[in-house]
């Protein structure tokens, strides 16, 4: 009754194939966008914007990138952190070489640099898959991280050997640097993430997405149907790395304000992978749900004991976070491999027939 489709007629093919064919879904998305663009900037505190919402959006975009590769194409990758680093370092070099060009253009272009690197390391995917492909991408993680440390040209030979974010402007508005306002950075991240999510949604619901899912379900059958495996897999690596590269550029330029090579270590790759596993493989919504849980859990564990009057040491909270996340991963892999996104689908199905028995 609350989520019933009765009376919602589709009169053409495009309406039936819409991303949100149900009216309740469209209303829900509109409410979420209204909250994101109006309510949070007006009523959210600086802590909420800086420590919660901005990193949540950035990691959601990185999770979408990994989900396009692992969830939709079935190619496991352990190099997400390195590809995010490629985007960050590429953006820094481009804005240093061409300071007159708008920084937002270089953030997008850094995604193309990460896509090119992703294609190179995706070449073995035609011959190997599963555990062996994961090891190959793990090698990419360590090799790229070594490059970040050992090639000082990437950081313009800075003594600190770190990315130092310069001040860049869009017209009269400061976008990056110490003088950039928090709301400006928030709206920049939000617009980029919403736009790229819309693009990803159109990709996975179109011909390319169907090719990816065919390769994921049975690559031999997909090849017999005429799908070129190498081209399809490399395209998945390119698009995934593009999203991760843009997320890495925003991570440094719009949140951290600077970064070292250690920022993009193997822990970053596992961090994003856990978001995808818990959120749900093969689901864009799952990327957001997984990022919200994995990133929001440590913050909740820090705030909840103080609110209850039971102060806890930061190290204890960190260990509890690791234990809870590890337990959740095991539970979801056993009980619900499709993650939180599948639980939301089950909830919607129950709402369609409520209050009658399922």
N, C-alpha and C positions, 0 to 999 in steps of 0.2 A: 504494500500500500504506500509506503514512503518512497519506494524506488521503482514503482511500477511503470512499464512502458506502454500500457494500454492507451490507445488514442493517439499515439505518436506515429503517424503514417509517413512512409518514405515514398515519394512520388517519382524519384529518378535515381539513377545509379550512383551519382556523386553523393547524394544525401545518405544513401545506404552505406557507402564506403568512407564516410566522414570519420575523422579521428575521434570525435566525441558525438556519436549518433544519438545519444540519449540526452534529453533536455536537462535532467538533473546533473549530469556530468558537466555540461556547459555552464550551468549556474554555479556549480562548485568551483570550477576553474576561474570564473569571473570573480567570485568572492575571494579566492586566494590571491589573484592578481591585484584586487582592490586593497587587500590587506598589505601586500608587499609594496605597492607603489604609493599608498596614501597613509594607512594606519601606522605602519612601522616607522616611517620617517618622521611622522608628526608626534607620536607618543612614545617611541622607543628610546631608551636611554643610550648614551654613548657606549656603555659596556655591552648592551645588547647588539648594537650595530658592529662594533669592532671585534668583540670576542666570540660572538655567536653567529650572527646572520651572514656577514661577509665571508668568513671561512666556510660556513655551511654551503653557501652557493658555489664557491670555488670548488670544494671537494665534490659537490653534486655533479658539476660539469666533468671533473676528472673521472668520476664513477660512470657517467654516461659514456665517456670515451672507452673505458675498459669494458663496459657492458656490450658495446657494439661489437667488440672483438670476441670476448669470451662468451657472453650470453647469447648473442644473435648468430655468431659464426662458429662458435665452439672451439676457438683457438685460445688456449690458456697462455697468459702472459704474466711474467713476473718482473717486467721492466718498466712499469708505469711511472715510477718515481724518476727514472732516468729520462724518459721522454718528456716529463714535466720540466726537468732540468734543461733539456735541449731548448724548449720553448723560452724558458727564462733567460738563458745565456744568449740565445739568438736575438731576443728582444733588446737585451742590453747592448749587444754589439751594433745592431741596426740603428738604435736611437743614438748611439755614440758616433757612428759614422755619418748619419744624416740627421742632425739635431733639428733641422727645420721642418721635418715631416712630423705630422701628428702622431703621438705615441699610440693612439688606438689603432692606427693603420699597422704599426709595427707589431702590436700584440697579435693581430690577425695573421700577419705575415710570418711571425714566429711559429704559428701553427703549421704553416706550409713547410718550414724548415724541419720541424719535428716529424711531419708526414714523410718527407724525403728520407730521413734517418730511419723511420719505422719501416719503410719499404725495403731498405737495405737489409735490416735484420729480420724482415719477414720472408725473405727469399727461401730459407730452409723449410718453410711451412708446407711446401709442395711435397717434400719427401718424408718429413717427420711430423708427428702430431702427439697430442697428449703429454705425457711426462717428459718426453724428449724435447718437444717444442718448448715446454716450460723451462728446461735447462738452457736451451738456446737463448731465450729471452733473458734468463738470469745472467748469462754471459754478457749480453748487451748492457744490462744494468751495471755490472762491475766495470766493463770497459768504458762506458760513457762517464761513470763517476770518476774513473781514473783520469779521463781527459779533462774533466772539470778542475781537478786538482793540479795536474801536471802541465797544462797549457796556459801559461799566464796571459797570452794574447786574448783569451776569452774574457778576461776581466780588465783589459787595457793596462796590464802590468801594474795593477794596484798593489801597494805594499801589503794590504790586508788580505789579498787574494780572494776578495769577496765582491759580490755585485753591490754597487753603491747607486741606489736609485736617484737619478737626477730630477730636477723640477721641470716638468713639461706642462704646457698649457693648451687648451682648446679655446681659441679666441681670448677672452678675458678670464676664463675659468681655469684654475690650477687643477690638473688631473692627478699628477704624481708629484712626489717629493714631500718634504716635511711641512710645507705650507698648504698642502691639499686638504680640503675640509673632509670630514668623515662622511657627510651626506653626499658629497660629490663622488667619492670613491664607491659608496654604496650603490648609488644609482647607475654608475658605470658598470659595476659588476652585475647588477640585476638585469640591466638591458641586454648585456652580452649573453648572459646565461639563458634568459628567456628566449632570445632570438635563436641561439644555437640549439636549444631544446626543441623549438618548433621545427628547425631544419632536420634534426635527428629524427623527429617523429614522422616527418614526411618521407625521409629516406627508408626507415624500417617498414613503413606501410606501402612502399612502392616496389618497383621491380627489383631494385638492388637489395632491399630488405628480404624479399622472397628468395633471392639467390643465396644470400647469406644463410638463411634458415634451412634451405635445402642442403647446403654444404654441411651445416651443423648436424642435421638429422641423419644424412647418409651421403657422404661425399662421392662414393662410387656411383650410386644411382643418379646423383646430380650431374656427374660428368657424362653418364650415358644419355641424359636428357638434353645435353648440349651446353651445359654450363662449364665454362673454362675455369678450372680450379685455381690455377696460378693467378690469373687476373683477378678473380673474385677474392681470393685470400689476400693478395697484395692490396687491393682496394680497401678491404677491412682493416688491414694494418695501417694504411695511410689515413683513413678517416679517424680511426681510434687515436693514432698518434697526434693528429691535428687537434682533436679535442683536448688531449692531455697537454699538448704544447701550449695552447691558449690558456688552459687552467694554470699551468706552471708560471706563465708570464704574469697572470693576474695575481697569483699567490705572492710573488715577489714585489711587483710594482704597485699593487692596490691593497695589499694587506701587511706584509712584513716590512716593506720599505728598505729591504736589503737582505742578502742571503749568502751563505757559504755553500761549498760543495756538499757538505754533510747534510744539508737540508733535503737533498734528493737521494738519500741512501736507500738501502733495501727496505728499511722500515716503512718508508713512504709508500713503496710499492705494495707491501702487505697491508698497510692501512687502507688503501683504496680497494684492494682485493676483498678485504673483510666487508667493506661497505656493500660491494656487489653481491657477495654470498648471502649476507643477512637480508639485504633489501630484496633480492630476487634476480636470478639470471634471466636475461631476455625481457626485461621490463624497464622502461624509462622511469616510471613511477617508483619502482624498486630502488633505483639509483638515489632518488631523493630520500626515500624512507631509510635506506641503509646509512646514508650520510648523516641524517638527522639523529639516528640512534648511536652510531659509532662516535660521532663528534660531540653529540650532546650529552652522552653518558658521563664522561669525566667531569663536565661542568656541573651536571646534576649531583654527582657524588660529592663535589666540593661544596655546593650550596646547601644540600639537604641536611648534613650533620649540624652545620651552624644554625640552621633554622630550627632544628629540634633541640638545640642546646647541648649537643654532644660533639665537641670539637675533635677533629681527627688530624693526624699528621699528613702532610702532602704525600709522603712516600707510601703511607698506608692506603691512601685513596688511589694512588697510581697502581699499586698491586691489586687492589680490589677491582679496578677497571679492567686490568688484563684478565683476571679470573672470570669476571662476568662476560666479557667479550668472547673469551675462549669457550666458556660454557654455552653461550648462545650459538656460536658457530657449530658446535657438536650437535646441539638440539635441533637446529634448523636442517643440518645435513641429514639427520636421521628421520625427524618427524615431518618436516616440510621443506624439501629441497628447493622449492621455488620461492622461499623466503616470505617477507612481509607483504610483498605484492600479491602473492597468492592468497594470503589471509584476508586481504582487502577484497579480492574478487569473491571469496566465499561469503564475506559479510554482505556484499552487494547482492549476491544471489539470495541470501536469506531475507534481505530487506524487500526484495521483489514480491515475496509471497507472505510477508508478515501482515497480520497476526496469525495466519493459518499455518498448519504444520508443514514442515519442509518435505 
